[in-house]
Amino acid sequence: MSVIRSAVTGVGSYLPEQIVTNDDLSKIVDTSDEWIIERTGIRQRHKARDDQPTSDLATEAARRALVDAGRDPSEVDLIVVATTTPDMTFPATASIVQRKLGAPTCIAFDVQAVCSGFVYALSVADGFVARGHAKCALVIGAEEMTRLMDWTDRTTCVLFGDGAGAFVVEPREGQGTTADQGVLGFALRSDGTKTDLLYVDGGPSSTGTVGHLRMAGNQVFRHAVVNIAEAITAACDKAGVSVPEVDWFVPHQANQRIIKGVGDRLGLDEEKVISTVSMHANTSAASIPLAMDAAIQDGRIKRGDLILLEAMGGGLTWGACAFRF
């Protein structure tokens, strides 16, 4: 049976030029390179310039993804930006990206699910593309998490960085099997009773300020390993594949201990797990496409591979997606 699937036809990413090492942070907060590496696996992160808003990062990642897909901005008819650090409260960062790209009048909006945002945004784009409502979609994860840091809190300020990544998503005809190129299955979750575990203590309708990120790290870790594993299994079931069949696992890059914990719980071969957390830190919604692009550029991920994505963030939100690249 012939079916239309939404396929990832291009991938691109962008990291700001400034690199902040663990040693750099040890000069402004009570921490050390050894302490950070032992607990998180992070060695460095990128930081945007003061005059470089999130839309700049998103636009450059989108341009690179379009080049990779062999597409022009004039062909784009849907832009979905996953971000928790928008340029402004409104308009949507996606609309600003549309202007900066020179894309025509099209559908453009943001998705806010924090670190899970890219998986959520990809599911939204799948709903448009697979049903014939869009022919050339940009799904972008872009964050400047350093804007939300309390630089006196060593438990959080060492964890996050800035960056952006993008997928071009287009329709592809398949036969309705797991060999088809494109999205095969999703599982998305949210538990609003856990909002106090990971949040920002500000907002337009509460404090009138941007606020700072706050996190109960140990509790988030415990929820992450169990919940992510369940969502991954559910996504694979919907896709009609098993976890051992997966060629590459591209998780949200929050913490090396979480990445390893989820991999171990699922029985995944460590060599199948893509990890860039040591170089990028936690870039929230940008982390999955950044890691995906890094693994494509170094030759690990190739066309035809079965890819598994997962993420968990504030909300608590979490989810997973299986697709054939």
C-alpha positions as CSV (number, residue, x, y, z in Angstrom):
1,M,0.0,0.0,0.0
2,S,1.4,3.4,-1.0
3,V,1.7,6.0,1.8
4,I,3.1,9.5,2.1
5,R,5.6,9.9,4.9
6,S,7.4,13.0,6.1
7,A,11.1,12.5,5.4
8,V,14.2,14.3,6.7
9,T,15.9,15.5,3.5
10,G,18.4,18.0,5.0
11,V,20.2,18.6,8.3
12,G,22.1,21.7,9.4
13,S,23.4,23.2,12.6
14,Y,25.1,26.3,13.9
15,L,27.1,27.0,17.1
16,P,28.2,30.5,18.3
17,E,31.9,31.2,18.0
18,Q,32.6,31.8,21.7
19,I,33.5,28.7,23.6
20,V,33.3,28.7,27.4
21,T,35.3,25.9,29.1
22,N,34.9,24.4,32.5
23,D,38.1,26.2,33.6
24,D,36.5,29.5,32.4
25,L,33.5,28.9,34.7
26,S,35.7,28.0,37.6
27,K,36.8,31.6,37.6
28,I,33.3,33.0,38.3
29,V,31.7,30.2,40.4
30,D,32.8,27.6,42.9
31,T,33.4,24.7,40.6
32,S,36.2,22.8,38.7
33,D,36.7,21.0,35.5
34,E,37.0,17.7,37.3
35,W,33.7,18.3,39.3
36,I,31.7,19.1,36.1
37,I,33.1,16.3,34.0
38,E,32.5,13.7,36.8
39,R,28.9,14.7,37.2
40,T,27.8,15.6,33.7
41,G,30.5,14.7,31.1
42,I,30.5,18.3,29.9
43,R,33.8,19.9,29.0
44,Q,32.7,23.1,27.2
45,R,29.8,24.9,25.8
46,H,29.1,27.7,23.3
47,K,27.8,31.1,24.2
48,A,26.1,33.6,21.9
49,R,27.2,37.2,21.6
50,D,25.1,39.9,23.3
51,D,24.0,41.2,19.9
52,Q,23.2,37.7,18.6
53,P,19.6,36.7,19.3
54,T,18.2,33.2,19.0
55,S,16.7,33.9,15.5
56,D,20.3,34.5,14.2
57,L,21.3,31.0,15.3
58,A,18.1,29.5,14.0
59,T,18.4,31.2,10.6
60,E,22.0,30.0,10.0
61,A,21.1,26.4,11.0
62,A,18.1,26.6,8.6
63,R,20.2,27.9,5.7
64,R,22.7,25.1,6.1
65,A,19.9,22.5,6.3
66,L,18.3,23.9,3.1
67,V,21.7,23.7,1.3
68,D,22.0,20.1,2.5
69,A,18.5,19.3,1.1
70,G,19.2,21.1,-2.2
71,R,16.4,23.5,-1.5
72,D,16.0,27.3,-1.6
73,P,14.3,29.5,1.0
74,S,11.8,30.4,-1.7
75,E,10.5,26.8,-1.5
76,V,9.8,26.8,2.2
77,D,6.1,26.7,3.1
78,L,6.3,25.8,6.9
79,I,8.6,26.9,9.6
80,V,8.3,25.5,13.1
81,V,10.8,26.7,15.7
82,A,11.2,24.9,19.0
83,T,12.6,27.3,21.6
84,T,12.3,28.3,25.2
85,T,14.5,31.4,24.6
86,P,12.7,33.4,21.9
87,D,13.9,36.8,20.7
88,M,10.8,38.4,22.1
89,T,7.6,37.4,23.8
90,F,6.0,38.0,20.4
91,P,6.1,37.7,17.4
92,A,7.2,34.1,17.1
93,T,10.8,33.5,16.5
94,A,9.7,31.5,13.4
95,S,8.3,34.6,11.8
96,I,11.6,36.4,12.4
97,V,13.5,33.5,10.9
98,Q,11.1,33.6,7.9
99,R,12.0,37.3,7.3
100,K,15.7,36.7,7.7
101,L,15.7,33.7,5.3
102,G,13.7,35.7,2.8
103,A,11.1,32.9,2.7
104,P,7.7,33.6,1.1
105,T,4.5,34.0,3.0
106,C,3.9,30.7,4.7
107,I,3.0,29.0,8.0
108,A,5.3,30.0,10.8
109,F,5.0,29.5,14.5
110,D,7.0,28.4,17.6
111,V,6.6,25.3,19.8
112,Q,7.5,25.5,23.5
113,A,8.2,22.1,25.2
114,V,11.7,23.1,26.5
115,C,14.2,20.3,25.9
116,S,11.6,18.1,24.3
117,G,10.7,20.9,21.9
118,F,12.4,19.5,18.9
119,V,10.7,16.1,19.1
120,Y,7.3,17.9,19.6
121,A,8.1,20.3,16.7
122,L,9.0,17.4,14.4
123,S,5.7,15.7,15.2
124,V,3.8,18.9,14.4
125,A,5.6,19.2,11.0
126,D,4.9,15.5,10.4
127,G,1.2,16.3,10.8
128,F,1.4,19.0,8.0
129,V,3.8,17.2,5.6
130,A,2.4,13.7,5.7
131,R,-1.1,15.0,5.1
132,G,-0.2,17.2,2.2
133,H,-0.5,20.6,3.9
134,A,3.2,21.4,3.4
135,K,5.8,20.4,0.8
136,C,9.0,21.9,2.3
137,A,9.1,22.3,6.0
138,L,11.8,23.7,8.3
139,V,11.9,22.2,11.8
140,I,14.4,24.2,13.9
141,G,15.6,23.8,17.5
142,A,17.3,27.0,18.6
143,E,18.3,28.1,22.1
144,E,20.3,30.6,24.1
145,M,20.1,28.9,27.4
146,T,23.0,31.0,28.8
147,R,20.5,33.9,28.9
148,L,18.6,32.1,31.7
149,M,21.5,31.2,33.9
150,D,22.0,32.3,37.5
151,W,25.8,32.5,37.3
152,T,26.0,32.1,41.1
153,D,24.3,28.7,41.0
154,R,27.0,26.1,40.2
155,T,24.4,23.3,40.0
156,T,22.8,24.8,36.9
157,C,25.0,27.3,35.2
158,V,27.6,24.7,34.2
159,L,25.0,22.5,32.4
160,F,23.8,24.7,29.5
161,G,25.0,26.2,26.3
162,D,23.7,27.9,23.1
163,G,23.2,26.6,19.6
164,A,20.7,25.7,16.8
165,G,20.0,22.8,14.5
166,A,17.4,22.3,11.7
167,F,15.8,19.6,9.7
168,V,14.2,20.0,6.2
169,V,11.2,17.8,6.1
170,E,9.5,16.9,2.8
171,P,6.9,14.3,1.6
172,R,8.2,11.0,0.3
173,E,6.1,8.1,-1.1
174,G,6.6,4.8,0.6
175,Q,5.1,1.3,0.7
176,G,3.9,1.4,4.3
177,T,6.8,-0.7,5.7
178,T,9.6,0.0,8.1
179,A,11.9,0.3,5.1
180,D,10.2,3.5,4.0
181,Q,12.2,6.7,4.3
182,G,10.5,9.0,6.7
183,V,8.9,9.2,10.1
184,L,7.7,5.8,11.4
185,G,6.4,6.5,14.9
186,F,6.1,9.0,17.8
187,A,5.4,8.9,21.5
188,L,4.9,12.2,23.3
189,R,4.2,12.7,27.0
190,S,3.8,15.4,29.7
191,D,3.3,15.4,33.4
192,G,2.3,18.9,34.7
193,T,2.5,17.7,38.3
194,K,6.3,17.8,38.0
195,T,6.6,21.5,37.0
196,D,8.5,22.3,40.2
197,L,11.4,20.0,39.2
198,L,12.6,22.1,36.3
199,Y,11.4,25.6,35.6
200,V,12.3,29.3,35.1
201,D,11.3,31.6,38.0
202,G,9.9,34.4,35.8
203,G,7.5,35.2,33.1
204,P,5.4,38.0,31.5
205,S,2.2,37.2,33.5
206,S,3.9,36.2,36.8
207,T,6.9,38.4,37.6
208,G,7.3,40.5,34.5
209,T,10.9,39.3,34.3
210,V,12.8,36.7,32.3
211,G,13.9,34.9,35.4
212,H,16.5,32.2,36.0
213,L,16.5,28.4,35.4
214,R,15.9,26.3,38.6
215,M,16.2,22.5,38.8
216,A,16.0,19.7,41.2
217,G,18.7,17.7,39.4
218,N,18.6,14.4,41.2
219,Q,14.8,14.1,40.9
220,V,14.9,15.0,37.2
221,F,17.5,12.3,36.7
222,R,15.4,9.6,38.3
223,H,12.3,10.6,36.2
224,A,14.4,10.9,33.0
225,V,15.8,7.4,32.9
226,V,12.5,5.6,33.6
227,N,10.2,7.9,31.5
228,I,12.4,8.2,28.5
229,A,12.8,4.4,28.2
230,E,9.0,3.9,28.3
231,A,8.5,6.5,25.5
232,I,11.2,5.0,23.4
233,T,9.6,1.6,23.6
234,A,6.2,3.1,22.8
235,A,7.6,5.0,19.8
236,C,9.3,1.8,18.5
237,D,6.0,-0.2,18.9
238,K,4.1,2.4,16.9
239,A,6.8,2.4,14.2
240,G,6.8,-1.4,14.0
241,V,10.5,-1.8,14.9
242,S,12.4,-3.1,17.9
243,V,15.0,-1.2,19.8
244,P,17.8,-3.6,18.7
245,E,17.0,-2.8,15.1
246,V,17.9,0.8,15.6
247,D,21.1,1.9,13.8
248,W,21.6,5.1,15.8
249,F,20.3,6.5,19.0
250,V,20.4,10.3,19.1
251,P,19.2,11.5,22.5
252,H,18.8,14.9,24.0
253,Q,22.2,15.9,25.3
254,A,21.4,16.8,28.9
255,N,23.9,14.8,30.9
256,Q,26.2,11.9,30.0
257,R,24.9,10.0,33.0
258,I,21.3,10.2,31.8
259,I,22.4,9.2,28.2
260,K,24.2,6.2,29.6
261,G,21.4,5.3,32.0
262,V,18.8,5.3,29.3
263,G,21.0,3.3,26.9
264,D,21.7,0.7,29.6
265,R,18.1,0.4,30.5
266,L,17.2,-0.3,26.9
267,G,20.2,-2.6,26.3
268,L,21.5,-0.4,23.5
269,D,25.0,-0.9,22.2
270,E,27.1,2.0,23.4
271,E,28.6,2.4,20.0
272,K,25.1,3.2,18.6
273,V,24.7,6.2,20.9
274,I,25.5,9.6,19.6
275,S,26.8,11.9,22.3
276,T,28.0,15.5,21.9
277,V,27.2,16.7,25.4
278,S,30.9,17.1,26.2
279,M,31.4,19.7,23.5
280,H,27.9,21.4,23.4
281,A,26.5,20.9,27.0
282,N,22.7,21.0,27.2
283,T,21.3,23.2,24.4
284,S,17.7,22.2,25.2
285,A,15.6,22.0,22.0
286,A,18.7,22.4,19.8
287,S,20.6,19.4,21.2
288,I,19.1,16.7,19.0
289,P,19.6,18.3,15.6
290,L,23.1,19.5,16.7
291,A,24.0,15.9,17.6
292,M,22.4,14.5,14.5
293,D,24.4,16.9,12.2
294,A,27.6,16.1,14.0
295,A,27.2,12.4,13.4
296,I,26.3,13.0,9.8
297,Q,29.4,15.2,9.3
298,D,31.8,12.6,10.8
299,G,30.3,9.8,8.6
300,R,28.5,7.8,11.3
301,I,24.9,8.4,10.3
302,K,24.1,7.6,6.6
303,R,21.1,7.6,4.4
304,G,18.8,4.6,5.0
305,D,19.8,4.3,8.7
306,L,17.0,3.8,11.3
307,I,17.3,6.6,13.8
308,L,15.8,6.9,17.3
309,L,15.4,10.4,18.9
310,E,14.4,11.1,22.5
311,A,14.2,14.1,24.8
312,M,13.0,15.2,28.3
313,G,12.5,18.7,29.6
314,G,10.6,21.0,31.8
315,G,6.9,20.4,32.1
316,L,7.9,17.7,32.6
317,T,7.7,16.8,29.0
318,W,9.3,13.9,27.1
319,G,9.0,12.0,23.9
320,A,10.6,9.8,21.3
321,C,10.6,9.4,17.5
322,A,11.7,6.6,15.2
323,F,12.4,7.5,11.5
324,R,14.3,6.1,8.5
325,F,16.9,8.6,7.4
